[in-house]
Amino acid sequence: MDDKYAIIIEGGRKFEKYYNQEGEYHRKDGPAWIEHYENGSIKSEAYFQNGKYHREDGPAKIYYYENGNITKEYYYKNGNLHREDGPAAVGYRENGSIEWEAYFLNGENHRLDGPAVIEYDESGKSHNEQYFYYDERVSKKELKLRPKKELKLRQREEILQAKKTSYLRIKL
């Protein structure tokens, strides 16, 4: 069966909504939610798959200034903020310059090779940087050490497990 489509007008603004048979926002080939300004230009659009924000080839939520420039964009996969090759959330000034960006993997604020949250001044220079490791705020120094510490812990656990297995074999 085909998906459902509705146009709703509230207070002079137009909304386009696409649903699947279960009543969830859903559309295979475009945004499932589109909101328009009173002048007809797009205010926001969102891509959904079976009720969850999701898009493989671009941001799943996009907000626009009335002049058509993007104000914010969010990348989602299966309902979680997620992007492996760049920031999953980006805010823009009306002139198009980046105001802030945030990195997420599977819904967790996370980045190994730099700050996970960055704010920029009007000249484009970062003025606030925050580091996160799987949703835990850490210092820049700790971020560099954390993966190494966890690798050592995993290696120790594997050695202990191997010793236990060997001990059990000898005892039997």
C-alpha positions, 0 to 999 in steps of 0.5 A: 500500500502507498504511504499517506500524505497530508497538507495542513495549514495553520496560521498561514503556514503550510505543513506537508506530512508523509506517513506510513500505514502505521501512522509514523512519519515515513517517506522513502524518496524525500523529506516526510515533514516539510514546514513552510514560512508564510511567504512559501519558502521552506522553514524546516524539513525532516527525513524519516524512516518508520517514525525515526529520523533517518537519512543515508545521504545527507542531513535528516533535519534541516532548518532554514532562514527565511532567506533560504540559507541553512540555519541548522542541520542534523545527521541521523541514522535510525533515530540517533544523531550519527555521522562518521565523516564529519559533524552530526550537528551544525549551526550556521549564521545567516551569512552561511558561516559556521557558528557551531558544530558537534560530533556524534556516533550512535547518539553519543557525543564523541570524537577521537581526533579533536573536540566534539563540540566547537563554537566559532566566532564571526571570523571563523576562529574557534573560541570554545572547544569541548572534548567528549568520549562516548558521551563523557566530557573529558579533557583534551589530554584525557581524550588522547589517553583514553583509547590507549587505557581501554586497549590495555584494560581489554588486553589484561582482561583477555590475558586473565581470561586465557589464564583462567581457561588454561587453569581450568584445562589443567585442573580437569 
